[in-house]
Structures are given as structure tokens and as C-alpha cells.
Amino acid sequence: MRSLYAGVSGLQNHQVRMDVIGNNIANVNTTGFKKGRVNFQDMLSQTMSGAAKPTEDVGGVNPKQVGLGMTVASIDTIHTQGSMQTTGVMTDLAVQGEGMFILSSGDKDFFTRAGAFGLDEAGTLVNPANGLKVQGWTAETIDGQAFINTASDVGDLIIPVGSKDPASATTDVFLACNLDKRLDVVPAGAGDAEVRAGTWTLDKDIYDSFGNLHKMRITFTKADNPNNTNSWTGTAVIDPGSENPTNVTVDAGEANVTDNNTFTLDFNNLGTLQSATDSAGDAIDNGQLQLQLAFDVLGATAEAGADPIRQTFNLNLGEVGSAVNTVTQFAETSSTKAFKQNGYGMGYLESFKVDQSGKITGVYSNGSNRELGQVALATFTNPGGLEKAGESTFTVSNNSGEANIGPVGVAGKGKIIAGALEMSNVDLAAQFTDMIVTQRGFQANSKTIQTSDTMLQELLTLKR
């Protein structure tokens, strides 16, 4: 009796579907879990008579076939987006969009959407549940600047919390102050700046190669020339008032060719920079105006009989003709603004943060921020073809395609959200509905077996 075996196949395969539903419900709160789905298809059919085509006398006849039951067509993994849960833990990462994190165990790679990561004793970013190492690119330092080469192979991400950040000498100072056109009639006293008739002073902290802090003071004095009221003389001093004043030179051309610490700024009638001239008469009057300041580094070891070690940095005055982030001469109160310098003392890595591109930025005690690395993502042509490897990980299969590894935003990859985790994409309401349907399907197939058994019983009683 074919119905008996059809019912058996229905019982077995509905049990498989129930197993998948049970696994989905069990993982309803599993971070990064992707639900499964069972699809059925009918099994082979027994042909009792074939089809016949129409003739001149009669029409065509359809085939007569009896189905032999059903089987599981596929068990799919549904890679839809799960909801985000905010945790506030900076090592917790979630992917919004396409892409999976890459975890490594020796030469074998695993892929996951579960981003509950942490640091191990060596500072390596890992999955603390199994020790698998998160993969990405470590920043390289080239000419003092951090550079991340995403075209290279991925590797372990190490965040050296507590490591030193060497001191860096100041190489550029940027000015954006205003020198009051009316300063010769402004009374003395202007807050934190030193003001005298025709004079304006600004201070800025700079660093030498040891990380020592120095104060750079520049005093601007309006030219005492009735024929040129748009000219100012600047005087640069390092560590004014200290017991060991340092020798300062200012140059507009080749560095260290003058032995004078003064320079002259000329403005046009629109209040913007026109030129800068050092005491030797070297002038610059186009593009970005940049003076070279040099001073003796106290405590630096020099060869016997040699000149003291000098440190040179650029004093950036701004662009000729521009009024944005540059020195100007308008009829407004003078401003003390040296808005940026790039030196810093030694510091220690205190914390780090991860942005939406997956870049890991270290925050140092000296106030500097430096890129440490970037988390990599992998996408697949057929993510449904990945094989589950346990512990919320997947591995490449023959039908998934090779991993396309790259940074966020490349080849359709989504963005990374730090301080959050992706929840399971299991919908409990849908799972309970499927459970009811599966239960009824199992029950109906059991009735098929029961009815077939009753028919066999009737057959056995025919002889009575």
C-alpha cells in the first residue's frame, strides 16, 4: 500500500521541519544567529499509464501517476538583517547591511555576524568565547603618518593598550589672528592678551624633539611709518622670561641664513596678507606664506665644538589674498589665535574607538589620536551556501563562492556599528505559526498510516 509509505515519509520529514523550528526558537536570543527554513517537495511518482496524444478518432489521454510521498527539498539559512541591540561596549561590533566578520584559527578562516569581541592578554581582538582572532589590517607608520593598506592580506588586529606614543616635535604652527587696523588708538588692556598702543602679542605652546613644552611668543608691532600703515613687524621669542633664553631665527627663504628673530608682514588695502619679509630682505608674496623659525633645543647632545642642536618649524601665516584661517588686518579687535600646532609630548594609549568604516583609532594620554587598524568584512556570491560550523560561525562551501574580503563600503559591504550587537533574526510569531502547521501536517500523516492500517485489517478479515 503506497499510502502507508507516503505517510511514513510525511512523518519523517515533518519531524525534520520541527527540528529546524525547534533550533530557531532555541536560538531566539543568540547574537548574530540566522534562522533556518525547510522546503518540501514531492517524491517520485509511479506511472500507471502514460499519456497518449490525440488521434483523428479520439482526443488525448493524460498520464495516470500515483505519488510515493514527499521529501525535504532544502534547508535554507536565511541571512536577513537582525535588530540592533545597544550595549555600550566598544569592542561589541555589529554589521548593518551585507558582510561578515572574519575570524581566524591558524590557517583556517571562519565567518560570523556575531560581534561580541574583546581583547585578550596580548591585546589581540578576539572572540572571547572561543579565542578566534578577528581579522583586519594593522596600520603602518610612514613618515610619521599612519597608513592602512587595505589591498594587503588581512591579519590579526592588536590594540596595544598602555603602549607608548613617542613625543613628536612641532613642525608646523598655523596662525589665524587679526591685527586691528585701529590698534594705534586702542587703549591698553584686552583680556588675556598683552596690548599696548600699536602692539599685539600672542602665545602658543610648542614641543621639541624630547617632548618638552615651550612657549612661543610673537609680538606684532605696527610700523611707525605714516606712508605705510599696513605694515607690521613681528618678533618671535621662545620661552620668554626663562633663565635660559634660546636663540631664535626667522627666515622667509632658506632656513637658518639669518641671525635675527624679526620679520615684517604687509597687508593690502582689503585687509588681507600681501607679503612676508625676513630681516635679511628675503620676501615671499604668493600662495601660502610660510616662515621658518629655528631655536636651540636645550639638553640636546651635540658633537664637541659643534653648534647647538637646532629645531626648525614652519610658521604658517595663511594664503595671500585670503581671509580664511590666515592673518588679517581689519578694523576689528585684535584676536589671539594660533589655532593649531602638530607637536605633542610622550603619551600612553588609554582607550580606543571604532568608527562606521571599521577603523580603530587609539586615544592617547597626550591628546593625540592615531589609527591603529581597520576591521575587514567578507561577502559571498551565495551566502546561503555557507556551511554552519558551530559557535555562530560559517565556513566556505563548494556552492558559497570564495570570500570577497575588503573594507566597509566596497563591493556592497555594509557599515560597522560599535557598541552594539546584531540580534537573532528569528520571528517568534512566525515560528509558532509554522509549528502549528507542522504539527497538523505530522498529525495528518499519522492519520494516513492509521487509515492504511485499517484497510489492511479489513483485507485480513475477508476470509472470515
C-alpha positions in Angstrom: 0.0 0.0 0.0 1.7 3.1 -1.3 -0.2 5.4 1.1 1.4 3.7 4.0 4.9 4.6 2.9 3.8 8.1 1.8 2.6 8.7 5.3 5.8 7.5 6.7 7.8 9.9 4.6 5.4 12.7 5.7 6.1 11.8 9.4 9.8 11.7 8.9 10.1 15.0 7.0 7.7 16.9 9.2 9.9 15.8 12.1 12.9 17.4 10.3 10.9 20.6 9.9 10.1 20.5 13.6 13.7 20.0 14.4 14.6 23.2 12.4 11.8 25.2 14.1 13.0 24.0 17.5 16.5 25.1 16.7 15.3 28.5 15.6 13.3 29.0 18.8 16.2 27.8 20.9 18.4 30.5 19.3 15.9 33.3 19.5 18.4 35.3 21.8 21.6 34.1 20.1 23.7 37.0 18.9 24.0 37.1 15.1 22.0 33.8 14.6 20.4 33.3 11.2 17.2 31.2 11.1 16.7 28.1 9.1 13.8 27.2 6.8 12.7 23.8 5.5 11.2 23.4 2.0 9.4 20.2 0.9 9.0 18.6 -2.5 7.1 15.6 -3.7 9.0 12.3 -4.2 9.0 10.1 -7.3 5.6 9.2 -8.8 4.7 5.7 -10.0 3.2 5.9 -13.5 0.2 3.5 -14.0 -0.3 4.6 -17.6 1.4 7.1 -19.8 0.0 10.0 -21.8 -1.5 9.5 -25.3 -1.7 12.1 -27.9 -4.9 12.9 -29.8 -5.8 10.9 -32.9 -8.3 11.5 -35.7 -10.9 9.5 -33.8 -10.3 10.3 -30.1 -8.7 13.0 -28.0 -5.5 12.8 -26.0 -5.2 10.9 -22.6 -3.4 12.3 -19.6 -0.9 10.1 -17.7 -2.0 8.3 -14.6 0.5 8.7 -11.8 0.5 7.9 -8.1 2.8 9.9 -5.8 5.1 8.0 -3.5 5.4 10.6 -0.7 7.5 13.6 -0.1 11.0 14.6 0.9 13.0 17.6 2.1 13.9 19.9 -0.9 16.2 22.2 1.1 17.0 23.5 4.5 17.9 27.2 3.8 19.8 29.6 6.1 18.0 33.0 5.9 20.6 35.8 6.0 18.2 38.7 6.6 19.2 41.6 8.9 18.6 41.2 12.6 17.7 44.0 15.0 20.4 46.0 16.7 20.9 46.0 20.5 22.9 48.7 22.0 25.4 47.5 24.6 27.8 50.5 25.1 30.8 48.1 25.0 33.2 49.5 22.4 34.5 46.1 21.4 31.0 44.9 20.5 30.5 45.3 16.8 27.6 44.8 14.5 27.2 44.9 10.7 24.4 46.9 9.2 24.0 45.6 5.7 25.9 42.9 3.8 29.2 41.4 5.2 30.5 39.1 7.8 33.4 39.4 10.3 36.4 37.2 9.6 37.8 35.0 12.4 41.0 33.0 12.2 42.2 29.9 13.9 45.7 29.2 12.5 45.3 28.8 8.7 41.5 28.2 8.8 39.1 31.1 8.5 35.6 31.3 9.9 32.9 33.9 9.2 30.3 35.3 11.6 27.7 38.0 12.2 28.2 37.7 16.0 30.4 40.6 17.0 30.7 40.1 20.8 34.5 40.7 20.7 37.1 41.6 23.4 40.8 41.8 24.0 43.0 39.0 25.2 46.1 39.3 27.4 48.2 40.3 24.4 45.8 43.0 23.2 44.6 40.9 20.3 41.0 41.5 19.3 39.3 38.1 19.7 36.0 36.3 20.2 36.4 35.6 24.0 34.1 32.6 23.8 36.5 30.5 21.6 39.6 32.6 21.2 39.2 33.0 17.4 41.1 36.1 16.3 39.3 39.0 14.4 40.9 39.8 11.1 41.7 43.1 9.6 44.6 45.4 8.6 47.1 46.9 11.0 48.2 50.5 10.4 51.7 51.1 9.1 53.6 54.3 10.0 55.1 56.1 7.0 56.9 59.4 7.6 55.2 59.8 10.9 51.7 59.3 9.4 49.5 56.2 10.0 48.5 54.4 6.8 46.2 51.4 6.4 46.8 49.3 3.3 43.5 47.5 2.6 45.0 45.9 -0.5 47.2 43.7 1.6 46.3 40.4 3.2 44.3 40.5 6.4 45.9 39.6 9.7 45.3 39.7 13.5 44.3 43.1 15.0 46.4 44.1 18.0 45.4 47.1 20.2 48.4 47.8 22.5 46.6 49.4 25.4 49.1 51.1 27.6 51.8 51.3 24.9 53.9 54.5 24.5 53.3 57.1 21.8 56.7 58.8 21.3 57.0 62.5 21.5 56.8 64.4 18.3 58.5 67.8 17.7 56.4 70.7 16.4 56.9 71.1 12.6 54.0 73.5 11.8 52.2 76.3 13.6 49.2 77.9 12.0 48.2 81.5 12.7 44.7 82.9 12.1 44.8 86.1 14.2 43.5 89.6 13.3 45.7 92.7 13.8 43.5 95.6 14.5 43.9 98.3 11.8 42.9 100.9 14.5 45.3 99.4 17.1 47.3 102.6 17.4 44.3 104.3 19.1 43.1 101.3 21.2 43.6 101.8 24.9 45.7 99.3 26.8 44.1 96.2 28.4 42.3 93.5 26.4 41.6 90.4 28.5 44.3 87.7 28.4 46.4 89.4 25.7 49.2 91.9 26.3 48.2 95.1 24.5 50.0 98.4 24.1 49.4 101.2 21.7 50.4 99.7 18.3 51.3 96.3 19.7 49.7 92.9 19.9 51.1 89.7 21.4 50.1 86.1 21.0 51.4 82.9 22.7 51.3 79.2 21.5 52.7 76.1 23.2 55.1 74.0 21.0 57.2 70.9 21.6 60.8 70.0 21.0 62.0 66.5 19.9 62.2 65.4 23.6 58.5 66.3 24.1 59.5 69.3 26.3 56.9 72.1 26.3 58.0 75.6 25.1 56.1 78.8 24.8 56.3 80.6 21.5 55.5 84.3 21.8 55.1 86.6 18.8 54.8 90.3 19.3 53.3 92.3 16.4 54.2 96.0 16.3 52.6 98.3 13.9 55.1 100.1 11.7 55.7 103.7 12.7 55.5 104.9 9.1 52.8 107.4 8.1 53.4 106.4 4.4 52.8 102.7 5.2 50.1 102.0 7.8 49.6 98.4 6.5 52.9 97.0 7.7 53.6 95.2 11.0 56.9 93.9 12.5 56.8 90.5 14.2 59.3 89.4 16.8 59.5 85.7 17.7 60.7 84.6 21.1 60.8 81.0 22.6 60.3 80.7 26.3 60.2 84.4 27.1 61.3 85.3 30.6 63.1 82.0 31.2 66.5 81.7 32.9 68.0 80.2 29.7 66.5 82.1 26.7 67.1 80.3 23.5 68.5 81.7 20.2 65.6 82.2 17.7 65.9 83.0 14.0 63.2 83.7 11.4 63.7 83.1 7.7 61.5 83.7 4.7 63.9 81.9 2.3 66.4 79.3 3.0 66.3 78.2 6.6 68.9 79.5 9.1 70.5 82.1 6.9 69.7 85.0 9.2 70.5 85.5 12.8 67.5 87.8 13.6 64.2 86.9 15.2 62.1 89.6 13.4 60.0 89.7 10.2 57.6 92.1 8.5 54.1 91.5 7.3 52.5 93.7 4.7 48.7 93.8 4.1 46.8 95.2 1.1 44.0 97.7 1.3 41.5 94.9 1.6 42.9 93.8 4.9 44.4 90.5 3.7 48.0 89.4 3.5 50.2 90.7 0.8 53.8 89.5 1.7 56.2 88.5 4.4 59.8 89.5 4.6 62.6 88.4 7.0 65.3 90.7 8.3 67.7 89.7 5.5 65.2 91.1 3.0 64.0 87.7 1.6 60.4 88.1 0.7 57.5 85.8 -0.2 54.4 87.2 -1.8 52.3 84.4 -3.4 50.5 81.3 -2.4 50.8 80.1 1.2 53.1 82.3 3.2 55.4 80.3 5.4 58.2 81.4 7.6 60.9 79.1 9.1 61.6 79.6 12.8 64.5 77.9 14.4 65.6 77.7 18.0 68.2 75.8 20.2 67.0 72.6 21.7 68.2 72.8 25.3 69.7 69.5 26.6 70.3 68.0 23.1 73.7 66.4 22.8 75.9 67.9 20.1 79.4 67.0 18.9 82.3 68.6 20.7 82.8 72.1 19.3 79.7 71.9 17.1 76.8 74.4 17.2 73.9 73.5 19.4 71.2 71.3 18.0 68.5 73.5 16.3 64.9 72.7 15.8 63.1 74.3 12.8 59.4 74.6 12.3 57.1 76.4 9.9 55.1 79.4 10.9 52.1 79.3 8.5 50.6 82.8 8.1 47.9 81.8 5.6 47.3 82.4 1.9 47.9 85.7 0.1 44.6 87.5 -0.5 42.6 85.1 1.7 40.7 86.0 4.9 40.0 82.4 6.0 42.4 80.8 8.5 45.0 83.4 7.9 46.5 86.6 9.5 44.4 89.6 8.6 44.3 93.4 9.2 40.7 94.5 9.7 39.2 97.3 11.8 38.1 94.9 14.4 39.5 94.0 17.8 42.8 92.0 17.5 42.5 88.3 18.2 45.0 85.9 19.8 44.6 82.9 17.6 47.4 80.4 16.8 44.8 77.8 16.1 46.9 74.7 15.5 50.3 73.1 16.0 51.2 69.5 15.3 53.7 68.6 18.1 53.0 66.6 21.3 54.8 65.0 24.2 55.0 61.4 25.0 51.8 59.6 25.9 50.2 56.3 26.6 47.3 54.5 24.8 44.4 54.9 27.2 41.4 53.8 25.1 40.3 53.3 21.5 37.2 53.7 19.4 35.8 52.1 16.2 34.0 54.2 13.6 31.5 53.1 11.0 34.2 52.3 8.5 35.7 49.8 10.9 38.8 51.9 11.6 40.2 51.6 15.1 41.6 54.9 16.4 43.7 55.0 19.5 43.3 57.7 22.1 46.5 58.7 23.9 47.1 60.5 27.2 48.9 63.2 25.3 45.8 64.1 23.4 46.8 62.6 20.1 44.6 60.2 18.1 46.2 57.7 15.8 44.7 55.0 13.5 45.7 51.5 14.7 43.9 49.3 12.2 40.7 48.5 10.4 38.3 45.6 10.7 37.7 43.6 7.5 34.4 42.3 6.1 33.7 39.4 3.8 30.8 39.0 1.4 29.8 36.0 -0.7 28.0 35.5 -4.0 25.7 32.9 -2.3 25.8 33.4 1.5 23.1 30.7 1.7 25.7 28.2 0.5 27.9 28.7 3.6 28.1 25.7 6.0 27.4 26.2 9.7 30.5 25.4 11.7 29.0 25.9 15.2 29.6 28.7 17.7 27.7 31.1 15.4 30.3 30.7 12.6 30.2 29.7 9.0 32.8 28.2 6.6 33.1 28.3 2.8 31.5 25.5 0.9 31.6 24.4 -2.8 28.4 26.5 -3.5 29.0 29.7 -1.4 31.7 31.1 -3.6 35.0 32.4 -2.4 35.1 35.2 0.3 35.3 38.7 -1.1 37.3 40.4 1.6 37.5 44.2 1.8 36.8 47.3 3.8 33.4 48.8 4.6 31.6 50.3 1.6 33.5 48.3 -1.0 31.6 45.8 -3.3 28.3 46.3 -1.4 29.6 45.8 2.1 27.6 47.4 4.9 28.8 49.6 7.7 30.0 48.7 11.2 28.3 49.9 14.3 30.4 49.9 17.5 28.8 49.4 20.9 26.0 47.3 19.5 25.2 43.7 18.7 23.0 42.2 16.0 20.2 40.1 17.4 18.8 36.9 16.0 16.6 37.3 13.0 14.1 34.6 14.4 10.5 35.9 14.4 8.8 34.0 17.2 5.3 34.7 15.9 6.2 33.1 12.5 7.9 30.2 14.2 4.9 29.4 16.4 2.7 29.6 13.3 5.0 27.2 11.4 5.0 24.9 14.5 1.2 24.7 14.4 1.2 23.9 10.6 4.0 21.4 11.1 2.1 19.7 14.0 -1.0 19.4 11.9 0.9 18.0 8.9 2.5 15.4 11.2 -0.9 14.6 12.6 -2.5 14.2 9.2 0.3 11.9 8.0 -0.2 9.8 11.1 -3.8 9.5 10.2 -2.8 8.3 6.7 -0.8 5.5 8.3 -3.7 4.7 10.7 -6.3 4.6 7.9 -4.0 2.4 5.7 -3.6 0.1 8.6 -7.4 -0.2 9.0 -7.7 -1.0 5.3 -5.1 -3.8 5.7 -7.1 -5.1 8.7 -10.2 -5.2 6.6 -8.3 -7.1 3.9 -7.3 -9.7 6.5 -10.9 -10.3 7.6 -12.2 -11.0 4.1 -11.7 -14.8 4.7 -14.0 -14.9 7.7 
